[in-house]
Amino acid sequence: MRRFFSLFTMMMLCTVLSFAQSRVVSGTVTDPAGKPVAFASVSTKGGGGVQADANGSYSIRVNPGDFLVISGTGYDPIEVPVGSLTTINATLKLKDNTIAEVVVTSAFNTKRAARSIASNVQNVSGEQLNTVRANNVNNALAGKVAGAQVRSQSSAALGRETLIRLRGENGLTPGGGALYVVDGTIMPSGNDINPDDIEDISVLQGPAAAALFGPDGANGAIVINLKKARKGQPGIGLEVNSGVVFDKIYITPNYQNSYAGGAGADLIKYTWKPGQPDAWKALDGKYYHDYTDDASWGPRMVGQDYIPWYAWYGGHEESYKTAKLNPQPNNAKDFYNTGVTMTNNINFSKASDGYSLRASYTNLDIKGLIPNSYLKRHTFNANFTIDLGSKFVLGTNFNMITQKSNAENNDGYSNQSTGTFNQWFHRDLDINKMREFRGLRTPEGIYGSWNKSNPDSYNPNNAKSSFAGNYWLNPYTYFDLVKNDNQRERMFGDVSLTYKMNNDFRLKATYRRQQLAVDNSSIYPTELELSSNQSSFNPWEGTSIAGYGVSNSLSVRQNYELLATYSKKVRDFAINANAGLDILKTKLTGSNQNTMGGLNVAYLYSLANSKNTITFGQTYQEYARRGVFARADVGYKNFLFLEGTLRNDWTSAEPYGNNIPTYSVGASFVFSDLIKDKTILSYGKIRASTGQTILSLNPYELAVTYAPGANQFNGNFIMSEPNTLPDAGLQGSTNNEKEIGIETRFLKNRIGIDVTYWDRTNKDFPVSVSVPGQSGLTNLRINAG
């Protein structure tokens, strides 16, 4: 017994001694440019190993005398003696004629190697994005992502929202765009994302790729990584970028250039009459075309003398003089400015052991194509991480965008920016004369118009009927007078705390906030009312009466996230898993008011100055969602992968007790790793996946509401009754999608081909169906299709 205890004691002492001699070595694996080598393999020579994370960080237990073997896909491996070191940072060199492993970012800022992805994901680097500078990320992505339809807007429509559709429309109604995600924070649009701050973009197409986002990812996702500071980067960390882009109208419709303004085939002879202005006697016996009709099917233009519209107004050198009637083929094109977009960015970044910091400021200044239109935007971005000891990492990301613009983005019928030229305009109008006489006024203060009344209808007692525009003003005058001021302030970002239990497991808690405040004011001034007869410039009433309106809104989105990450390499197998909780709360408030019936006091723009009771509206909306999720992938020898995602959500918009399940499964096989001779085929991968997403209902889509009216009738308030009854089991539509694809690169990665076949099934759309009015309703809201 005594011998047994002695032997046991010696074994325990040896074990303790052995454990005491081993230690943990940590470090970061980077390339020569200082960029992390994501998911690099780190192992002891002849022993076990670990896998670095997406930032190239690792920690491994070693013994004295060990050698670390560090490698990455596409990089030459290196061996490093451990010695007495506790920190070993390694730099790997990319193999000749190879491409660095692409890292794909998904929901909650999780990252994976592209070769392990079973669905169609495309990556665009910041350098590719800014080949030609664009003022928003959507335009920058145009032509760079297969399967993406960039629904850009005209450069003339300053500040108008744009969107990207992935794999076409995804429902019965148009407008469903991809989800935008910036460093893990969901954004409602891409307009406020600064291209200068983007490191790279992962475009996830289909439910399988974006399943981890749940219902939000039904239309795919555009996941954006902002630039971060990197240790070892050259220089002092200060960078300045400037760029200027000029916009010019390139193509206009093919207008006819044979016939002048009006609808009469012949010029009209003017004969002065008593009671008309004496100055008009100089034009007696001269000819003019019909000004009142705004079409352009008048007399043929052959260079004959005629009386131009501005000759009837006094006070300038060309008053009461004739001109030559010639076509103006470029008058519509020459109306627009040369747009100028100036972008200036300055940023500072610094990183060292235990911290990283990057701050960036961008100024965007746009002179619009439409006269007097402009947009000015200021963007500030800062991100910071710091190690709190060896186990905790604190991180924060903050973005502030302020924008001010003046623009009337109107594509409706008879709008002043394009509707006049494409529908109602005279082909003989000299746009240079329009520009010159933009401030031309009568003694009564009426602005001159090319669309004035003909001289034979002159009324000495009503100057407006004689000199004001029938339908149209001089477009330069219009945009000089109208004011549409828009101010936006968007703030988004996050704060997170990460606990690194060991090299395999970490836990991260994150709070995210994204909010947008918008204030608008519009003035359609008294000068327009005095200078118009049958115009419809007032957007609230469709009349030629002066008006004033204001609106404001505030939207807030908050996310509370808990994410657990596990990564383990066991011999030839690599296991990666995530699980967590996502809590979402949104709130939207807003109001709008405008005058009605004109202004009591001319030139005074306030709601209290409205002749009639103002029109107003209010918006209040809240929405909440809770989701739990899990995903995992298993890789074998880094060429064969199997993955799966499962998420379940409960929302405030669904029937009580209903949940929204989302799932995806897939597999990928990098068959080129089995081919030794890569002279022709450099890389080859086949993949297949399937996924399902059920969309969430809109807030209050299940509600049956009675709305009190704003005004009373005979001393009684008015309340509207609901006309639609939703089905008690109503839910969002279901999207099922399957895909299979192959990715190849040939001739030392010089040529690449990526082909995807996908099949989507949409069903159970929420639709309204008519019911007999005797029921007291007009529609039922049910799932169909």
C-alpha positions in Angstrom: 0.0 0.0 0.0 2.8 2.4 0.9 4.5 1.6 -2.5 1.2 2.3 -4.3 0.8 5.7 -2.7 4.4 6.6 -3.5 3.9 5.7 -7.1 0.7 7.7 -7.3 2.3 10.8 -5.7 5.2 10.6 -8.3 2.7 10.4 -11.2 0.7 13.4 -9.8 3.9 15.4 -9.4 5.0 14.6 -13.0 1.6 15.6 -14.3 1.7 18.9 -12.4 5.2 19.6 -13.6 4.3 18.8 -17.2 1.3 21.1 -17.0 3.4 23.8 -15.4 5.9 23.6 -18.2 3.2 24.0 -21.0 1.8 27.5 -21.6 -0.6 29.4 -23.9 0.8 31.2 -26.9 -1.4 33.7 -28.7 -1.0 36.0 -31.7 -2.3 37.2 -35.0 -1.7 35.9 -38.5 -1.5 38.6 -41.2 -0.4 39.1 -44.8 2.4 41.5 -45.8 -0.1 44.3 -46.1 -1.2 43.8 -42.5 -4.6 42.3 -43.3 -5.6 39.4 -41.2 -5.4 35.9 -42.7 -8.8 34.7 -41.6 -9.2 31.1 -40.4 -5.5 30.3 -40.6 -4.4 26.9 -39.3 -2.0 27.0 -36.3 -0.7 23.7 -35.0 2.3 22.3 -33.1 4.6 20.3 -35.3 3.6 16.7 -35.0 0.7 17.7 -32.6 -2.7 19.2 -32.4 -3.8 22.5 -33.7 -6.4 25.3 -33.7 -8.0 27.6 -36.2 -7.6 31.3 -36.1 -10.7 33.5 -36.1 -11.9 35.9 -38.8 -9.4 38.5 -37.5 -6.5 36.1 -37.7 -6.3 35.8 -33.9 -5.4 32.5 -32.2 -4.3 31.0 -28.9 -2.7 27.6 -28.5 -1.2 25.6 -25.7 2.5 24.6 -26.3 5.5 23.1 -24.6 9.0 24.3 -24.6 10.8 23.2 -27.7 7.7 23.1 -29.8 7.5 24.5 -33.3 4.3 26.2 -34.6 3.3 25.4 -38.1 1.2 28.3 -39.5 -0.6 28.1 -42.8 -3.6 29.5 -44.6 -5.5 28.6 -47.8 -3.4 30.0 -50.7 -0.4 31.0 -48.5 3.0 29.4 -48.0 3.2 27.7 -44.6 5.9 28.7 -42.1 7.4 27.2 -39.0 8.1 29.3 -36.0 10.1 28.1 -32.9 8.2 28.7 -29.7 11.1 29.2 -27.4 10.1 31.3 -24.4 7.7 33.5 -26.3 4.1 34.0 -25.2 3.1 36.1 -28.2 3.8 35.0 -31.8 2.6 37.2 -34.6 3.1 35.6 -38.0 3.1 37.0 -41.6 2.2 34.7 -44.4 3.1 35.2 -48.0 0.6 34.5 -50.7 1.6 31.7 -53.1 2.4 32.6 -56.7 -0.7 32.9 -59.0 -3.2 32.4 -56.2 -5.9 34.6 -54.8 -6.3 35.2 -51.1 -9.1 33.4 -49.3 -12.3 35.5 -49.4 -14.1 36.1 -46.1 -17.9 36.3 -46.2 -19.8 38.3 -43.6 -23.3 37.3 -42.6 -25.8 38.2 -39.8 -24.5 39.5 -36.4 -21.1 40.2 -38.1 -20.3 36.5 -38.2 -17.6 35.6 -40.8 -16.7 32.5 -42.8 -14.4 31.4 -45.5 -16.1 31.7 -49.0 -15.1 28.1 -49.9 -17.3 26.8 -47.1 -20.4 28.6 -48.2 -23.1 26.4 -49.8 -25.1 29.3 -51.4 -24.5 32.1 -53.8 -22.4 34.8 -52.2 -20.4 37.5 -54.0 -17.8 39.7 -52.5 -16.8 43.2 -53.6 -13.8 44.9 -52.2 -13.6 48.6 -51.3 -11.1 49.1 -54.2 -13.5 47.6 -56.7 -16.4 49.6 -55.3 -14.7 52.9 -55.8 -13.2 52.4 -59.2 -15.4 55.3 -60.2 -16.5 57.4 -57.2 -20.2 57.2 -56.5 -22.1 59.1 -53.8 -24.1 56.1 -52.6 -23.4 52.4 -52.3 -26.2 51.3 -54.7 -24.7 53.2 -57.7 -21.2 51.9 -56.7 -22.5 48.3 -56.9 -24.0 48.7 -60.4 -22.5 46.2 -62.8 -20.4 44.5 -60.1 -22.7 41.8 -58.8 -24.4 39.1 -61.0 -28.1 38.8 -60.3 -28.4 42.3 -58.7 -30.8 44.8 -60.3 -29.7 48.2 -59.1 -32.7 50.4 -59.3 -30.8 53.7 -59.5 -32.4 57.1 -59.8 -31.6 59.9 -62.1 -28.8 62.1 -60.9 -31.3 65.0 -61.1 -33.3 63.4 -58.3 -31.1 64.5 -55.4 -31.5 62.4 -52.2 -34.1 60.1 -53.6 -34.0 56.6 -52.2 -32.7 53.8 -54.4 -32.7 50.0 -53.8 -31.2 46.8 -55.1 -33.3 43.8 -56.0 -31.6 40.4 -55.8 -32.9 37.7 -58.1 -35.8 39.8 -59.3 -39.1 40.6 -57.6 -40.1 38.5 -54.6 -43.8 38.9 -54.2 -47.0 40.1 -55.7 -46.3 43.8 -55.2 -43.1 45.5 -56.5 -40.6 47.3 -54.4 -39.0 44.5 -52.2 -35.3 45.3 -52.0 -32.4 43.7 -50.4 -31.5 44.1 -46.7 -28.6 46.5 -45.9 -26.4 45.6 -43.0 -23.5 47.7 -41.8 -21.1 46.1 -39.3 -24.0 44.1 -38.1 -26.5 46.9 -37.9 -29.5 46.8 -40.2 -30.2 49.9 -42.3 -33.4 50.7 -44.1 -31.6 52.0 -47.2 -28.2 52.3 -48.8 -28.3 56.1 -49.3 -26.6 57.0 -46.0 -23.8 54.5 -46.3 -20.6 56.2 -47.2 -18.6 54.3 -49.9 -15.3 55.9 -48.6 -15.6 54.0 -45.3 -16.3 50.5 -46.8 -13.8 47.7 -46.6 -15.8 45.1 -48.5 -19.3 44.0 -49.2 -20.8 40.5 -49.1 -23.9 40.1 -51.3 -26.0 37.2 -50.0 -28.7 36.0 -52.5 -31.7 34.0 -51.6 -33.2 32.6 -48.3 -30.5 30.0 -47.9 -27.7 32.6 -47.8 -29.6 35.1 -45.6 -31.5 32.6 -43.4 -29.7 33.8 -40.2 -31.4 37.2 -40.6 -34.8 35.6 -40.3 -37.8 37.4 -42.0 -35.6 40.4 -42.7 -33.4 38.4 -45.1 -36.2 37.2 -47.4 -35.0 39.3 -50.2 -31.3 38.7 -49.7 -28.8 40.9 -47.9 -26.0 43.3 -48.7 -23.6 43.0 -45.8 -21.1 45.8 -45.5 -17.9 45.8 -43.5 -16.5 49.3 -42.6 -12.8 49.9 -42.6 -10.9 49.2 -39.4 -7.4 50.1 -38.2 -4.8 47.5 -38.8 -1.6 46.9 -36.8 1.5 47.5 -38.8 -0.1 49.6 -41.5 2.4 52.0 -43.2 2.6 55.7 -42.6 1.3 57.7 -39.7 -2.3 56.5 -40.2 -3.6 59.7 -41.8 -5.3 59.5 -45.2 -6.9 62.1 -47.4 -9.1 61.4 -50.5 -10.7 63.9 -52.8 -12.7 63.4 -56.0 -15.0 65.3 -58.3 -17.5 64.0 -60.8 -19.3 66.0 -63.5 -22.8 65.0 -64.7 -24.2 66.1 -68.0 -27.5 65.2 -69.6 -26.6 62.7 -72.3 -29.7 61.5 -74.0 -33.1 63.2 -74.3 -36.2 61.9 -76.2 -36.3 62.4 -80.0 -38.4 65.6 -80.3 -39.8 66.9 -83.5 -38.1 70.0 -84.7 -40.3 71.1 -87.6 -43.2 72.9 -86.0 -43.3 75.8 -83.6 -45.5 76.3 -80.6 -49.3 76.2 -80.6 -51.9 74.3 -82.5 -52.5 76.6 -85.5 -50.8 75.8 -88.7 -50.2 79.4 -89.6 -48.6 82.4 -88.0 -51.1 85.0 -86.7 -50.9 88.6 -87.8 -51.0 91.1 -85.0 -53.0 94.3 -85.4 -52.7 96.9 -82.7 -56.0 98.1 -81.2 -56.9 101.1 -79.0 -56.7 100.2 -75.3 -53.7 98.0 -75.8 -50.2 99.1 -74.5 -48.8 101.9 -76.7 -45.5 100.1 -76.8 -47.1 97.3 -78.7 -47.6 99.6 -81.7 -44.0 98.7 -82.7 -45.3 95.1 -83.4 -48.3 96.1 -85.5 -48.4 94.0 -88.7 -45.9 91.5 -87.4 -46.7 87.8 -86.9 -46.7 85.5 -83.9 -47.6 81.8 -83.2 -50.1 80.7 -80.6 -48.6 81.1 -77.1 -51.6 80.0 -75.2 -51.6 76.4 -76.4 -48.6 74.6 -74.8 -48.4 72.0 -77.5 -45.9 72.3 -80.4 -47.8 71.7 -83.6 -47.9 75.2 -84.9 -46.5 76.7 -88.1 -43.4 75.2 -89.8 -40.2 76.8 -88.7 -38.2 78.1 -91.7 -36.4 81.1 -90.2 -39.1 83.6 -90.8 -39.6 86.7 -88.7 -42.0 86.3 -85.7 -42.7 87.9 -82.4 -41.1 85.9 -79.5 -42.9 85.6 -76.2 -40.5 88.0 -74.3 -41.1 90.8 -76.8 -44.5 91.6 -75.3 -42.9 92.5 -71.9 -41.2 95.8 -71.5 -38.0 96.8 -69.7 -35.3 95.1 -71.7 -33.3 95.5 -74.9 -35.4 93.1 -76.9 -38.8 94.4 -76.0 -41.1 94.9 -78.9 -38.7 93.4 -81.4 -39.0 90.4 -83.7 -36.7 87.4 -84.0 -36.2 84.5 -86.4 -38.4 81.4 -86.0 -36.0 78.5 -85.9 -36.1 75.1 -84.2 -34.1 74.7 -81.0 -33.2 71.0 -81.0 -31.2 71.1 -77.8 -33.4 73.4 -75.7 -34.5 70.7 -73.3 -31.0 69.3 -72.8 -29.5 72.7 -72.4 -31.9 73.6 -69.6 -30.1 71.4 -67.1 -26.9 72.4 -65.3 -23.7 70.5 -65.4 -23.9 68.7 -62.2 -20.9 68.7 -59.9 -20.3 66.2 -57.1 -17.4 66.9 -54.9 -16.3 64.4 -52.2 -13.6 65.0 -49.7 -12.6 62.5 -47.0 -10.0 62.5 -44.3 -9.5 59.6 -41.9 -7.1 58.5 -39.2 -6.4 55.0 -38.0 -4.1 53.6 -35.4 -3.7 50.1 -34.0 -1.4 48.4 -31.6 -1.4 45.5 -29.2 -4.7 45.6 -27.4 -6.5 48.4 -29.2 -7.5 49.8 -32.6 -9.1 53.1 -33.6 -10.3 54.6 -36.9 -12.1 57.9 -37.4 -13.3 59.3 -40.7 -15.0 62.5 -41.9 -16.5 62.8 -45.4 -18.0 65.9 -47.0 -20.3 65.5 -50.0 -21.3 68.6 -51.9 -23.6 68.2 -55.0 -24.7 70.9 -57.3 -27.7 69.4 -59.0 -28.6 69.2 -62.6 -31.8 71.1 -62.0 -31.3 74.8 -61.4 -30.9 75.8 -57.7 -31.0 72.2 -56.5 -28.2 71.0 -54.1 -27.4 68.4 -51.6 -24.8 68.8 -48.8 -23.9 65.8 -46.6 -21.5 65.4 -43.7 -20.6 61.9 -42.6 -18.6 61.0 -39.4 -17.6 57.4 -38.6 -15.5 56.1 -35.7 -14.9 52.6 -34.5 -12.8 51.5 -31.6 -11.9 48.3 -29.8 -9.8 47.7 -26.7 -8.8 44.6 -24.8 -9.8 44.6 -21.2 -7.3 42.1 -20.0 -6.9 38.8 -21.8 -10.6 37.7 -21.7 -12.7 40.8 -22.5 -12.9 43.0 -25.6 -14.9 46.2 -25.6 -15.9 47.6 -29.0 -18.0 50.5 -30.3 -19.0 51.7 -33.8 -20.6 55.2 -34.3 -21.9 56.8 -37.4 -23.5 60.2 -37.8 -24.8 61.6 -41.1 -26.4 65.0 -41.5 -27.8 66.1 -44.8 -29.5 69.2 -46.2 -30.9 69.5 -49.7 -33.2 71.5 -51.8 -34.8 69.6 -54.6 -38.2 68.9 -56.2 -38.1 65.3 -57.2 -41.3 65.1 -59.1 -41.9 62.6 -61.9 -45.6 63.1 -62.0 -47.7 64.5 -64.9 -47.0 68.1 -65.8 -44.0 68.4 -63.5 -41.7 71.3 -64.1 -38.4 69.4 -64.4 -39.2 66.9 -67.2 -43.0 66.9 -67.7 -42.9 70.2 -69.5 -40.3 69.3 -72.0 -41.6 65.8 -72.7 -45.3 66.7 -73.0 -45.9 70.5 -73.2 -43.2 72.7 -74.6 -42.6 74.8 -77.7 -39.7 73.5 -79.9 -38.8 77.1 -81.0 -38.0 78.3 -77.4 -34.5 79.5 -77.1 -33.3 78.2 -73.7 -30.7 80.9 -73.4 -33.4 83.5 -73.7 -35.3 81.7 -71.0 -32.3 81.8 -68.7 -31.7 85.5 -69.5 -35.3 86.5 -68.8 -35.9 84.3 -65.7 -36.5 87.4 -63.6 -38.6 89.3 -66.2 -41.6 90.9 -64.5 -44.4 93.4 -65.3 -45.0 96.5 -63.2 -47.7 94.5 -61.4 -45.1 91.9 -60.4 -46.2 89.2 -62.8 -43.4 87.0 -64.0 -43.1 86.6 -67.8 -44.0 83.3 -69.4 -43.6 81.7 -72.8 -47.1 80.3 -72.3 -48.8 83.6 -71.9 -52.2 84.6 -73.4 -52.3 85.8 -77.0 -52.3 89.6 -77.5 -55.9 89.7 -78.9 -57.2 88.6 -75.5 -55.5 91.6 -73.7 -57.6 93.0 -70.9 -56.4 96.3 -69.5 -58.3 95.6 -66.3 -56.7 92.2 -65.7 -53.0 92.2 -66.2 -52.8 88.6 -64.9 -55.0 87.2 -67.6 -52.8 88.9 -70.2 -49.3 88.4 -68.9 -49.3 85.4 -66.5 -48.6 81.9 -67.7 -51.6 79.9 -68.9 -50.3 76.5 -67.7 -46.5 77.1 -67.5 -44.0 79.5 -66.1 -40.5 80.0 -67.3 -38.9 76.9 -65.7 -35.9 78.9 -64.5 -38.4 81.3 -62.7 -40.2 78.4 -61.2 -37.1 76.8 -59.6 -35.9 80.2 -58.5 -39.1 80.7 -56.5 -40.0 77.2 -55.2 -38.4 76.0 -52.0 -38.3 72.4 -50.9 -35.9 72.2 -47.9 -35.1 68.7 -46.6 -33.0 68.0 -43.5 -32.0 64.5 -42.4 -30.0 63.3 -39.4 -29.2 59.6 -39.2 -27.3 58.0 -36.4 -26.4 54.3 -36.2 -23.9 52.1 -34.4 -23.3 49.6 -31.7 -21.5 48.9 -28.5 -20.4 45.3 -27.7 -18.6 43.3 -25.0 -16.9 40.0 -26.0 -15.8 37.4 -23.5 -13.2 35.0 -24.8 -13.3 31.9 -22.7 -10.6 30.2 -24.7 -9.6 29.8 -28.3 -12.7 27.7 -29.0 -15.5 29.6 -27.3 -16.6 33.2 -27.0 -19.7 35.1 -26.0 -20.6 38.5 -27.3 -23.4 40.9 -26.1 -24.3 43.8 -28.4 -26.6 46.8 -28.3 -27.4 48.4 -31.7 -29.3 51.5 -32.5 -30.3 53.1 -35.8 -32.4 56.2 -36.0 -33.4 58.8 -38.6 -34.9 62.2 -38.0 -36.3 64.1 -41.0 -37.7 67.6 -41.3 -39.2 69.0 -44.5 -40.7 72.4 -45.4 -42.1 73.4 -48.8 -43.0 76.9 -50.0 -45.0 77.5 -53.2 -44.9 81.3 -53.0 -47.4 84.1 -53.7 -45.3 85.1 -56.8 -46.3 81.8 -58.4 -50.0 82.4 -57.7 -49.8 86.0 -59.2 -48.0 84.6 -62.3 -50.2 81.6 -63.1 -53.7 81.1 -64.5 -54.3 77.4 -64.9 -51.2 75.9 -63.3 -51.3 73.1 -60.8 -48.1 73.6 -58.9 -49.6 73.3 -55.4 -48.9 69.7 -54.5 -51.6 69.5 -51.8 -54.5 70.8 -53.7 -53.4 70.5 -57.4 -54.2 74.2 -58.0 -52.3 77.5 -58.8 -52.8 78.8 -55.2 -49.8 79.6 -53.0 -49.2 77.1 -50.2 -47.0 76.1 -47.3 -46.4 72.7 -45.7 -44.2 71.0 -43.2 -43.6 67.5 -42.1 -41.3 65.6 -39.7 -40.6 62.0 -38.7 -38.5 60.1 -36.3 -37.8 56.3 -36.7 -35.8 54.3 -34.1 -34.6 50.7 -34.4 -33.0 49.0 -31.4 -31.5 45.5 -31.3 -30.3 43.6 -28.2 -28.2 40.6 -29.2 -26.4 37.7 -27.5 -24.1 35.6 -29.7 -22.2 32.5 -28.7 -19.5 31.3 -31.1 -17.7 27.9 -31.0 -14.9 26.9 -33.2 -12.9 23.7 -33.0 -10.5 21.8 -35.1 -10.4 18.1 -34.5 -7.9 16.3 -36.7 -9.2 16.6 -40.2 -12.5 18.2 -39.2 -13.3 21.8 -38.5 -16.4 22.7 -36.6 -17.9 26.2 -36.4 -21.2 27.0 -34.7 -23.2 30.1 -33.6 -26.2 30.4 -31.4 -27.9 33.4 -29.9 -30.8 35.6 -29.1 -32.0 38.7 -31.1 -34.5 41.2 -29.6 -35.8 44.0 -31.9 -37.9 47.1 -31.0 -38.9 49.7 -33.5 -40.8 53.0 -33.2 -42.0 55.5 -35.8 -43.6 58.8 -35.1 -44.4 61.6 -37.6 -46.7 64.4 -38.5 -47.5 66.6 -41.6 -49.4 69.8 -42.0 -50.2 72.2 -44.9 -52.2 75.2 -45.7 -55.5 74.9 -47.6 -57.3 77.4 -49.8 -54.3 79.8 -50.1 -52.8 82.4 -47.7 -54.7 85.2 -45.8 -51.6 87.4 -45.9 -49.6 87.2 -49.1 -45.9 86.3 -48.8 -46.4 85.1 -45.2 -45.6 81.3 -45.0 -47.1 79.8 -41.8 -49.8 77.3 -41.0 -51.7 80.0 -39.0 -51.9 82.0 -42.2 -54.0 79.4 -44.0 -57.3 80.6 -45.4 -59.1 77.3 -44.7 -58.6 74.8 -42.0 -55.2 73.2 -42.4 -54.8 69.5 -43.4 -52.8 67.5 -41.0 -51.8 63.9 -40.3 -50.0 61.9 -37.6 -48.2 58.6 -37.6 -47.4 56.4 -34.7 -46.2 52.8 -35.0 -44.4 50.3 -32.8 -43.2 46.8 -33.5 -41.3 44.2 -31.5 -39.7 40.9 -32.3 -37.9 38.1 -30.4 -35.8 35.6 -32.2 -33.5 32.6 -31.3 -31.2 31.1 -33.8 -28.4 28.5 -34.3 -26.2 27.7 -37.2 -23.3 25.3 -37.7 -20.9 24.0 -40.4 -18.6 21.1 -40.4 -15.6 21.0 -42.8 -13.5 18.0 -43.7 -9.9 18.7 -44.8 -11.0 22.2 -45.9 -12.6 20.9 -49.1 -15.9 19.2 -48.1 -18.5 21.2 -46.0 -22.0 20.7 -44.6 -23.9 23.6 -43.0 -27.3 24.3 -41.6 -29.2 27.3 -40.1 -32.4 27.4 -37.9 -34.1 30.5 -36.6 -37.5 31.1 -34.9 -39.1 34.5 -34.4 -42.1 35.8 -32.5 -43.4 39.3 -33.5 -46.0 41.7 -32.2 -47.6 41.7 -35.7 -48.5 38.0 -35.8 -51.5 36.3 -34.4 -51.0 35.3 -30.7 -48.9 32.2 -30.4 -47.8 32.1 -34.1 -44.1 31.9 -34.8 -42.0 32.4 -37.9 -39.6 29.6 -38.6 -36.6 30.1 -41.0 -34.2 27.3 -42.0 -31.5 26.5 -44.6 -29.3 23.5 -45.3 -26.5 23.1 -47.8 -23.3 21.4 -48.8 -20.2 22.4 -50.8 -17.3 20.5 -52.3 -14.0 22.1 -53.4 -13.1 19.4 -55.9 -10.0 21.3 -57.2 -8.2 20.4 -54.0 -8.1 16.8 -55.2 -6.4 17.9 -58.4 -2.6 18.2 -58.2 -1.9 19.9 -61.5 -3.6 23.3 -61.5 -2.2 24.6 -64.7 -5.7 24.8 -66.3 -8.1 24.5 -63.4 -7.0 26.7 -60.5 -10.2 26.4 -58.4 -13.4 24.5 -58.6 -16.3 24.2 -56.3 -19.8 22.8 -56.5 -22.5 23.8 -54.0 -26.2 23.2 -53.3 -28.6 24.6 -50.7 -32.2 25.1 -49.9 -34.0 27.5 -47.5 -37.3 28.8 -46.4 -38.4 32.1 -45.0 -41.8 33.3 -43.9 -42.3 37.0 -44.0 -43.6 39.0 -41.1 -46.8 40.9 -41.3 -46.7 44.6 -41.3 -47.5 46.3 -37.9 -51.2 46.5 -37.2 -52.1 44.4 -40.3 -54.3 42.3 -38.0 -55.9 45.3 -36.4 -59.5 46.4 -36.9 -59.4 50.2 -36.2 -61.8 53.1 -36.0 -60.2 56.4 -36.8 -61.7 59.7 -35.4 -61.7 62.5 -38.0 -59.8 65.7 -37.6 -62.8 68.0 -38.0 -66.4 68.1 -36.7 -69.7 68.0 -38.7 -72.5 70.1 -37.2 -70.9 69.9 -33.8 -70.3 66.2 -33.9 -67.0 64.5 -34.4 -66.6 62.1 -37.4 -65.2 58.5 -37.2 -64.3 56.2 -40.1 -65.2 52.6 -39.9 -63.0 49.7 -41.0 -63.8 48.2 -44.4 -61.4 45.2 -44.2 -61.6 42.3 -41.8 -58.3 40.3 -41.5 -58.4 36.5 -41.1 -57.5 35.4 -37.5 -54.8 33.2 -38.8 -53.3 35.6 -41.3 -49.6 35.3 -41.8 -46.9 36.6 -44.1 -46.1 34.8 -47.4 -43.7 31.8 -47.5 -40.6 31.8 -49.7 -39.0 28.5 -50.6 -35.9 28.5 -52.7 -33.4 25.8 -53.9 -30.2 26.4 -55.7 -27.2 24.6 -57.2 -24.1 26.2 -58.5 -20.5 25.8 -59.7 -17.6 28.2 -59.2 -14.4 27.8 -61.3 -11.3 29.7 -62.0 -8.8 28.9 -64.8 -5.3 29.6 -66.0 -3.8 30.6 -62.7 -7.0 32.5 -61.6 -7.0 34.7 -64.7 -10.5 33.7 -65.8 -13.5 32.9 -63.5 -16.9 31.5 -64.2 -19.7 31.3 -61.6 -23.0 29.7 -62.6 -26.1 29.4 -60.3 -29.4 27.8 -61.0 -32.1 28.6 -58.5 -35.8 27.9 -58.2 -38.2 29.9 -56.0 -41.7 29.2 -54.9 -43.8 31.9 -53.2 -47.1 31.0 -51.7 -49.7 32.1 -49.1 -49.7 35.8 -50.0 -51.8 38.1 -47.8 -54.4 39.5 -50.2 -57.7 41.3 -50.0 -60.8 39.7 -51.5 -64.1 41.4 -52.1 -67.2 40.5 -50.1 -70.8 41.7 -50.5 -71.4 45.1 -49.0 -74.4 43.8 -47.2 -72.0 42.2 -44.7 -70.9 45.7 -43.5 -67.4 45.2 -45.0 -65.9 45.4 -48.5 -62.9 43.1 -48.1 -61.5 40.2 -46.3 -57.7 39.8 -45.7 -56.7 36.2 -46.2 -53.7 34.1 -47.3 -54.0 32.9 -50.9 -51.8 31.7 -53.8 
